[in-house]
Every structure is written in structure tokens, then in C-alpha cells.
Amino acid sequence: MTEEKIARINELAQKSKGEGLTEAEKEEQKQLRQEFIRDLRENLRGQLESITIVEPDGSLTPVKSRRKK
């Protein structure tokens, strides 16, 4: 997600608290929030899948492989 989109989310949030949003702005806010959450989940999933666990015998097991067991 770009810095401009994050700035727009914040701008809409401030406007919502102050004067309120039009229906078009509410829809834009909803779409931007959904995109932000989707990107956040993808990034978190990528980080979690790159983690490896050191087993007691010293071997490394990726979390992704261990989760399937």
C-alpha cells in the first residue's frame, strides 16, 4: 500500500470524526481499509512462513511444514 493511500485513509478518518463523510467517501474509506487489511495479512503471513523452528535435535523446521503435521 502506498503512502498516499495511507494518508488518504487518515484524512478520511479525521473528516469522519469532524464533519462526516459523504456516501462516496464512505465507500472509498471502506475499500481503502479492505486493501490495507489484505496487504497487512499478506505481509504477516509471509513473515510467519519465513520463520524456522530449531528442533531439539538441532534441525531446522519451517513453520509452514510444521503446521501441516
Order of alpha helices (4+ residues) and beta strands (2+ residues): alpha-alpha-beta-beta-alpha
